[in-house]
Amino acid sequence: MATVEERVKEVTAQVLKLDSDQIKLDDSFTADLGAESVQSIELVAMFEEEFGIEMDEDAALSVETVGKAVDFITQVCAEQGVDVEE
């Protein structure tokens, strides 16, 4: 199974039409990767689907970087009892 980081990068690449190899943990979704508000909402929905979790939308949308998204999703998975590879 892929790690949370790999899965976050893959979903981000898919939604933003980027190469996942070019996405770095310190990349900002908006400033570095060019995500617009609609795409940010789509990312949240796709992360929920990918990991089988439910996230607080406001909290999820306040996450600014790929690395923080990995941490946030890992934490939500732990809280909701979803087993993921870190």
Backbone as a chain_set.jsonl record, in Angstrom:
{"seq": "MATVEERVKEVTAQVLKLDSDQIKLDDSFTADLGAESVQSIELVAMFEEEFGIEMDEDAALSVETVGKAVDFITQVCAEQGVDVEE", "coords": {"N": [[0.841, -1.192, 0.0], [0.477, 2.247, -0.732], [2.128, 5.069, 0.798], [0.764, 7.64, 3.0], [1.756, 10.114, 2.182], [2.504, 9.583, -0.523], [0.0, 8.971, -1.603], [-1.422, 11.345, -1.172], [0.053, 13.094, -2.797], [-0.436, 11.888, -5.288], [-3.257, 12.149, -5.616], [-3.411, 14.944, -5.55], [-1.907, 15.574, -7.839], [-3.554, 14.447, -9.783], [-5.962, 15.956, -9.577], [-5.039, 18.58, -10.013], [-3.802, 18.349, -12.412], [-1.011, 17.732, -12.692], [2.433, 16.544, -12.573], [3.084, 14.026, -10.355], [5.637, 13.593, -9.354], [6.808, 16.049, -9.29], [5.738, 17.412, -7.203], [6.253, 18.804, -4.071], [6.707, 18.442, -0.485], [6.727, 20.895, 0.843], [5.352, 22.533, -0.853], [2.933, 24.994, -1.538], [-0.562, 24.66, -1.882], [-2.012, 26.618, -3.266], [-0.241, 28.883, -3.915], [2.13, 27.64, -4.98], [1.264, 25.404, -6.482], [-0.936, 26.224, -7.849], [-3.668, 25.867, -7.256], [-7.105, 26.599, -7.426], [-10.018, 27.971, -5.761], [-12.238, 26.271, -6.268], [-10.945, 23.949, -7.061], [-9.61, 23.366, -4.701], [-11.695, 22.589, -3.023], [-12.487, 20.351, -4.438], [-10.192, 18.801, -4.085], [-10.331, 18.257, -1.316], [-12.647, 16.647, -1.269], [-11.761, 14.514, -2.87], [-9.608, 13.555, -1.346], [-11.021, 12.642, 0.881], [-12.468, 10.571, -0.296], [-10.365, 8.926, -1.256], [-9.111, 8.115, 1.135], [-11.185, 7.2, 2.674], [-12.434, 8.724, 4.658], [-13.959, 11.351, 6.689], [-13.668, 14.772, 6.581], [-13.494, 17.855, 8.398], [-14.636, 20.492, 6.59], [-13.882, 23.248, 6.649], [-11.588, 23.195, 8.271], [-9.996, 21.481, 6.729], [-9.72, 22.982, 4.379], [-8.168, 25.025, 5.313], [-5.644, 24.074, 5.422], [-2.478, 24.562, 4.153], [-0.152, 23.587, 2.835], [1.319, 20.785, 1.057], [2.693, 18.983, 2.711], [1.553, 19.601, 5.222], [-0.999, 18.769, 4.689], [-0.628, 16.02, 4.474], [0.039, 15.449, 7.156], [-2.338, 16.297, 8.417], [-4.308, 14.623, 7.248], [-3.317, 12.129, 8.045], [-3.693, 12.371, 10.795], [-6.523, 12.647, 10.932], [-7.272, 10.169, 9.895], [-6.285, 8.511, 11.931], [-7.904, 9.347, 14.078], [-10.376, 8.505, 13.144], [-10.107, 5.832, 12.98], [-9.012, 4.664, 10.711], [-6.808, 2.659, 9.003], [-3.642, 3.463, 7.923], [-0.659, 3.618, 5.906], [2.194, 5.105, 7.041]], "CA": [[0.0, 0.0, 0.0], [1.239, 3.488, -0.809], [2.102, 5.871, 2.021], [-0.14, 8.797, 2.966], [2.411, 11.136, 1.348], [2.386, 9.204, -1.938], [-1.41, 9.049, -2.005], [-1.771, 12.775, -1.219], [0.673, 13.646, -4.012], [-1.117, 11.312, -6.454], [-4.565, 12.808, -5.736], [-3.135, 16.342, -5.894], [-1.491, 15.581, -9.246], [-4.726, 14.125, -10.598], [-6.91, 17.075, -9.555], [-4.423, 19.799, -10.554], [-3.184, 18.009, -13.711], [0.429, 17.908, -12.542], [3.218, 15.326, -12.422], [3.241, 13.84, -8.905], [7.059, 13.648, -9.009], [7.219, 17.448, -9.145], [5.079, 17.972, -6.025], [7.089, 18.699, -2.872], [5.956, 18.584, 0.761], [6.583, 22.296, 1.254], [4.586, 23.28, -1.862], [1.614, 25.528, -1.178], [-1.545, 24.26, -2.885], [-2.418, 27.76, -4.098], [0.881, 29.676, -4.438], [3.085, 26.856, -5.777], [0.638, 24.423, -7.369], [-1.949, 26.902, -8.641], [-5.045, 25.432, -6.976], [-8.111, 27.638, -7.232], [-10.931, 27.57, -4.68], [-13.034, 25.106, -6.684], [-10.048, 22.788, -7.032], [-9.331, 23.057, -3.297], [-12.858, 21.836, -2.548], [-12.395, 19.048, -5.108], [-9.115, 18.067, -3.411], [-10.864, 17.755, -0.043], [-13.56, 15.541, -1.59], [-10.97, 13.392, -3.378], [-8.866, 12.988, -0.217], [-11.997, 11.888, 1.68], [-12.754, 9.344, -1.036], [-9.131, 8.121, -1.304], [-8.767, 7.559, 2.444], [-12.37, 6.695, 3.353], [-12.609, 9.519, 5.871], [-14.716, 12.591, 6.574], [-12.896, 15.865, 7.163], [-14.154, 19.139, 8.569], [-14.244, 21.198, 5.369], [-13.159, 24.49, 6.959], [-10.251, 22.817, 8.747], [-9.259, 20.919, 5.59], [-9.396, 24.062, 3.434], [-7.169, 25.921, 5.906], [-4.329, 23.438, 5.261], [-1.887, 25.3, 3.04], [0.906, 22.903, 2.089], [1.184, 19.339, 0.838], [3.165, 18.321, 3.933], [0.551, 19.77, 6.278], [-2.133, 17.924, 4.297], [-0.244, 14.658, 4.858], [-0.109, 15.372, 8.617], [-3.754, 16.458, 8.737], [-5.016, 13.412, 6.835], [-2.844, 11.06, 8.931], [-4.362, 12.587, 12.083], [-7.949, 12.331, 10.766], [-7.364, 8.702, 9.749], [-6.08, 7.935, 13.272], [-9.09, 9.661, 14.869], [-11.524, 7.777, 12.619], [-9.803, 4.415, 12.979], [-8.641, 4.196, 9.373], [-5.423, 2.208, 9.005], [-2.872, 3.941, 6.763], [0.791, 3.45, 5.986], [2.823, 6.426, 7.159]], "C": [[0.881, 1.248, 0.0], [1.122, 4.248, 0.507], [1.092, 7.015, 1.863], [0.452, 9.869, 2.047], [2.251, 10.822, -0.138], [0.954, 9.361, -2.439], [-1.871, 10.508, -2.104], [-1.202, 13.408, -2.49], [-0.044, 13.159, -5.267], [-2.467, 11.992, -6.692], [-4.383, 14.269, -6.158], [-2.765, 16.469, -7.366], [-2.677, 15.363, -10.165], [-5.666, 15.33, -10.702], [-6.327, 18.306, -10.254], [-3.71, 19.572, -11.886], [-1.679, 18.289, -13.712], [1.106, 16.539, -12.513], [3.494, 15.151, -10.928], [4.698, 13.902, -8.454], [7.542, 15.082, -8.767], [6.624, 18.101, -7.898], [5.949, 17.721, -4.796], [6.244, 18.95, -1.626], [5.761, 20.042, 1.178], [5.866, 23.151, 0.209], [3.252, 23.738, -1.28], [0.642, 25.124, -2.284], [-1.896, 25.417, -3.822], [-1.222, 28.461, -4.73], [1.784, 28.875, -5.371], [2.426, 25.967, -6.823], [-0.534, 24.99, -8.162], [-3.382, 26.466, -8.411], [-5.954, 26.641, -6.783], [-9.124, 27.108, -6.224], [-11.767, 26.347, -5.037], [-12.181, 23.841, -6.627], [-9.705, 22.391, -5.597], [-10.467, 22.224, -2.706], [-12.851, 20.434, -3.162], [-11.309, 18.185, -4.46], [-9.614, 17.461, -2.103], [-11.756, 16.542, -0.295], [-12.78, 14.305, -2.047], [-10.144, 12.734, -2.266], [-9.802, 12.147, 0.653], [-12.293, 10.545, 1.02], [-11.555, 8.396, -1.019], [-8.882, 7.4, 0.022], [-9.977, 7.0, 3.207], [-12.644, 7.406, 4.667], [-13.557, 10.679, 5.607], [-13.924, 13.666, 7.284], [-13.797, 17.077, 7.364], [-13.687, 20.024, 7.421], [-13.455, 22.48, 5.65], [-11.731, 24.196, 7.411], [-9.398, 22.305, 7.587], [-8.83, 22.021, 4.615], [-8.369, 25.034, 3.995], [-5.756, 25.347, 5.82], [-3.682, 24.005, 3.999], [-0.863, 24.539, 2.208], [0.638, 21.404, 1.988], [1.589, 18.575, 2.101], [2.164, 18.421, 5.066], [-0.699, 18.943, 5.97], [-1.858, 16.473, 4.684], [-0.447, 14.478, 6.365], [-1.576, 15.399, 9.024], [-4.53, 15.175, 8.435], [-4.608, 12.222, 7.709], [-3.554, 11.151, 10.283], [-5.845, 12.212, 12.0], [-8.139, 10.817, 10.642], [-7.234, 8.035, 11.116], [-7.341, 8.143, 14.126], [-10.29, 8.814, 14.442], [-11.264, 6.268, 12.48], [-9.5, 3.832, 11.62], [-7.147, 3.882, 9.369], [-4.713, 2.688, 7.743], [-1.386, 3.694, 7.003], [1.435, 4.823, 5.986], [4.144, 6.455, 6.533]], "O": [[1.915, 1.284, 0.667], [0.144, 4.095, 1.24], [0.632, 7.316, 0.762], [-0.26, 10.459, 1.234], [1.899, 11.702, -0.924], [0.723, 9.824, -3.556], [-2.622, 10.864, -3.013], [-1.89, 14.164, -3.176], [-0.241, 13.929, -6.207], [-2.79, 12.367, -7.82], [-5.111, 14.769, -7.017], [-3.251, 17.363, -8.06], [-2.796, 16.014, -11.203], [-6.113, 15.679, -11.795], [-7.028, 18.994, -10.996], [-3.089, 20.487, -12.426], [-1.149, 18.973, -14.588], [0.439, 15.507, -12.439], [4.077, 16.036, -10.302], [4.972, 14.227, -7.299], [8.565, 15.296, -8.116], [6.976, 19.235, -7.573], [6.332, 16.586, -4.512], [5.195, 19.59, -1.698], [4.752, 20.385, 1.794], [5.779, 24.369, 0.368], [2.543, 22.976, -0.622], [0.962, 25.224, -3.468], [-2.056, 25.219, -5.027], [-1.18, 28.623, -5.95], [2.166, 29.365, -6.434], [2.958, 25.792, -7.919], [-1.068, 24.322, -9.047], [-4.234, 26.67, -9.276], [-5.612, 27.583, -6.069], [-9.093, 25.929, -5.872], [-11.98, 25.476, -4.193], [-12.649, 22.788, -6.193], [-9.528, 21.208, -5.309], [-10.222, 21.266, -1.973], [-13.17, 19.453, -2.491], [-11.487, 16.976, -4.305], [-9.352, 16.293, -1.814], [-11.633, 15.526, 0.388], [-13.102, 13.184, -1.656], [-9.993, 11.512, -2.24], [-9.426, 11.068, 1.11], [-12.361, 9.514, 1.688], [-11.714, 7.197, -0.791], [-8.493, 6.232, 0.04], [-9.813, 6.394, 4.265], [-13.033, 6.787, 5.657], [-13.916, 10.959, 4.463], [-13.547, 13.507, 8.445], [-14.739, 17.299, 6.604], [-12.492, 20.285, 7.282], [-12.471, 22.765, 4.968], [-10.785, 24.862, 6.99], [-8.222, 22.65, 7.475], [-7.716, 21.997, 4.092], [-7.76, 25.79, 3.24], [-4.782, 26.042, 6.11], [-4.258, 23.941, 2.913], [-0.712, 24.804, 1.016], [-0.163, 20.842, 2.735], [0.909, 17.634, 2.509], [1.941, 17.451, 5.791], [-1.377, 18.472, 6.883], [-2.752, 15.777, 5.165], [-1.027, 13.485, 6.804], [-2.007, 14.619, 9.873], [-5.31, 14.701, 9.261], [-5.45, 11.401, 8.073], [-3.964, 10.136, 10.846], [-6.367, 11.54, 12.889], [-9.068, 10.256, 11.223], [-7.979, 7.107, 11.43], [-7.788, 7.225, 14.814], [-11.121, 8.446, 15.272], [-12.087, 5.531, 11.937], [-9.705, 2.64, 11.393], [-6.323, 4.738, 9.693], [-5.126, 2.363, 6.629], [-0.926, 3.578, 8.139], [1.252, 5.61, 5.057], [4.809, 7.491, 6.543]]}, "num_chains": 1, "name": "protein.A"}
